[in-house]
Amino acid sequence: EMCIRDRIYNMQVEAIILAAIQCSKEGLVVSPEIMIPLVGKRSELALARENAVKTAERVLSENGNPSIAYHVGTMIEVPRAAVTADQIAHEADFFSFGTNDLTQMGCGFSRDDSGPFLKRYAEVGIYPRDPFSTLDQDGVGELIRIAVRKGRSTKPGLKMGICGEHGGDPDSIAFCHKEGFNYVSCSPYRVPVAIVAAAHAAINEVRTLQAEHRKLAAKL
């Protein structure tokens, strides 16, 4: 589909770069991130990246070659992408985990019509909470761990983030912090909760380290 609809992607890339150029003219420093969704193979992202870079460079050339540092990455929302992240990382400047779709594909149910039976699942203890609201850390979370580990085995400094409603859930944010994510993204109305949850995760990490240091010091 990406090959067939590359004109749509290229149109979006052109709009992003033009907006960045306009911001630059107004004195704002921007570094746009062009995120390719639903990638499953390295070759798929390589093709999309090539098209995106060609379009971006053309637009920059047509506008006097301003200095715009753009980046091209991908959403990890297909299980195949997660388990082959070391390959995909060769073509990506960053990973953003689309956990809504990763949950759908990883668990095998649709969030559009799963509400009634997920409620029942919670009642009988299959899922303690709706996995579309709070990340399923044992299952979907393991796919994320694999992708983080494999992606950074190829590029140690690879930027990692999460995109979706899980980005506003405190327990999911704590998981992301533990796994070394650089950022979380969520709906605007959940931003205050996300900020507080991220702060708590960082504070708890410091407290844990301090407790470990005290135990170590007591043994010396």
HELIX and SHEET records of a PDB file:
HELIX    1   1 ASP A    6  LYS A   25  1                                  20    
HELIX    2   2 ARG A   42  GLU A   62  1                                  21    
HELIX    3   3 PRO A   79  VAL A   83  1                                   5    
HELIX    4   4 ALA A   85  ILE A   88  1                                   4    
HELIX    5   5 ALA A   89  GLU A   91  5                                   3    
HELIX    6   6 THR A   99  CYS A  107  1                                   9    
HELIX    7   7 GLY A  115  VAL A  124  1                                  10    
HELIX    8   8 VAL A  140  THR A  154  1                                  15    
HELIX    9   9 GLU A  165  GLY A  168  5                                   4    
HELIX   10  10 PRO A  170  LYS A  178  1                                   9    
HELIX   11  11 PRO A  188  ARG A  190  5                                   3    
HELIX   12  12 VAL A  191  LYS A  219  1                                  29    
SHEET    1   A 5 GLU A  33  ILE A  36  0                                        
SHEET    2   A 5 HIS A  71  ILE A  76  1                                        
SHEET    3   A 5 PHE A  94  GLY A  98  1                                        
SHEET    4   A 5 LYS A 159  CYS A 163  1                                        
SHEET    5   A 5 TYR A 183  SER A 185  1                                        
END                                                                             
